[in-house]
């Protein structure tokens, strides 16, 4: 009841936004009003802070999304849900069918379900968002870590999981370490997977908010309700057989999108061409100056400046300009090209991002966390338990790991392409005019604010229409495939490993409250609070991150918990 009340309050509260100034220092803003010869509060009517303070042109209005994108996504979601509902008839009231599908899943089913869990919206949208805001490897390390985890699981754990005949992962701790370890481990599993589910709800909610104009919190709520309803109907069978369709459409769509980005003519923004009066970062005869036919500057003829006669001949009517955001040689092309250069590669050369520690440390730490923390993923291991034999479980993991990496890593190239169309030098760029005045008392510069929807705008406006909708279906399918598995795993652990054990730890608790006959019903009931808690976490994470996506962040949090709590007990449970 408390959770329900909190949800109502969260989604019914109206946020009041106070009017703000362009600069946090009133005296400094007063100087700019004097310069602009106005007594009005900045920004001026019809203008913006980045223009009034920094002289950067105001960002262009966002382009509307065609309605048919939303219609196709609705049809795809209905199709996926229909598969899950049809599969629910295979449960026949047997909780083992609900939990592990009667241990009958074949190699293609296990492979596709594991691959779809690996390529979820955390590793797709989180991957794209991180590569757009920072660097290729900042995004690619997510699918790289998850794919490596499946390979490690196939090499060391999958056959043991299948052979043990478990219903849930905490069953292993009950056998090896006792019932107290089962309850504690099961509780931590649920906490970890609430974060994982929350990340996927943010991803799916972002798609709904972008396509249908609802708020992100409303998109998260709708996504959570939808995922819960079709998951609890059929359990692992609904999850597994809907994952087949989601994998087929989703993974293929994301693979084609990654290939398109890899072969795109503009993998990253080039050197800035600048504007009248702009001084290039190199001199005559060098690359940038020669590239744009620079001319001697009026103030200092030894320096190379923007060629107004060539690029802006009509006093601004047909100027070729940008925001001069990339003042260094090579711009983002130099950074993104480091994916194939050992000398500057920010994953192989610790001096590429000097000083240390830097992104190379955090990216390798992310790979390690995902590769080993994901070994304790209760949804991954549920597929191993549901496989029809050890060979199927082992090879399903190995093939899925390779497939997930093959699809997810190239998808990180979308970040560089999005920076070309929606980066700091694009007409859509937004800047925080107060950023420099707060830190270095230099008010006429500004910090670029990455567009949190840049990758979605790329897919719906710059990519071919067929590729855009195929990719969006892939992202939604990826989100659904992991969300349903997470809800199933959490509710199963809550009912089977926690609630069923309460009579053994709580005096006077009825010993026959949970039986084999009603375990299926109790499991479905526990899906409600698990989903609600994840919705709350997703909404809070979205609010606390502002314009920054919480998808990749929540993925790392989830498996950071798993790494700390479960990896050693799992290996010792099977090998010691």
HELIX and SHEET records of a PDB file:
HELIX    1   1 UNK A    2  UNK A   12  1                                  11    
HELIX    2   2 UNK A   26  UNK A   35  1                                  10    
HELIX    3   3 UNK A   49  UNK A   54  1                                   6    
HELIX    4   4 UNK A   67  UNK A   87  1                                  21    
HELIX    5   5 UNK A   88  UNK A   90  5                                   3    
HELIX    6   6 UNK A   95  UNK A  100  1                                   6    
HELIX    7   7 UNK A  101  UNK A  103  5                                   3    
HELIX    8   8 UNK A  107  UNK A  118  1                                  12    
HELIX    9   9 UNK A  121  UNK A  133  1                                  13    
HELIX   10  10 UNK A  136  UNK A  156  1                                  21    
HELIX   11  11 UNK A  158  UNK A  163  1                                   6    
HELIX   12  12 UNK A  170  UNK A  177  1                                   8    
HELIX   13  13 UNK A  179  UNK A  212  1                                  34    
HELIX   14  14 UNK A  216  UNK A  262  1                                  47    
HELIX   15  15 UNK A  287  UNK A  291  1                                   5    
HELIX   16  16 UNK A  308  UNK A  311  1                                   4    
HELIX   17  17 UNK A  331  UNK A  336  1                                   6    
HELIX   18  18 UNK A  337  UNK A  340  5                                   4    
HELIX   19  19 UNK A  359  UNK A  373  1                                  15    
HELIX   20  20 UNK A  374  UNK A  376  5                                   3    
HELIX   21  21 UNK A  378  UNK A  386  1                                   9    
HELIX   22  22 UNK A  390  UNK A  411  1                                  22    
HELIX   23  23 UNK A  414  UNK A  422  1                                   9    
HELIX   24  24 UNK A  435  UNK A  439  1                                   5    
HELIX   25  25 UNK A  454  UNK A  457  1                                   4    
HELIX   26  26 UNK A  458  UNK A  462  3                                   5    
HELIX   27  27 UNK A  465  UNK A  493  1                                  29    
HELIX   28  28 UNK A  494  UNK A  498  3                                   5    
HELIX   29  29 UNK A  499  UNK A  501  5                                   3    
HELIX   30  30 UNK A  502  UNK A  505  1                                   4    
HELIX   31  31 UNK A  519  UNK A  545  1                                  27    
HELIX   32  32 UNK A  551  UNK A  565  1                                  15    
HELIX   33  33 UNK A  567  UNK A  575  1                                   9    
SHEET    1   A 2 UNK A 295  UNK A 296  0                                        
SHEET    2   A 2 UNK A 304  UNK A 305 -1                                        
SHEET    1   B 2 UNK A 430  UNK A 432  0                                        
SHEET    2   B 2 UNK A 447  UNK A 449 -1                                        
END                                                                             
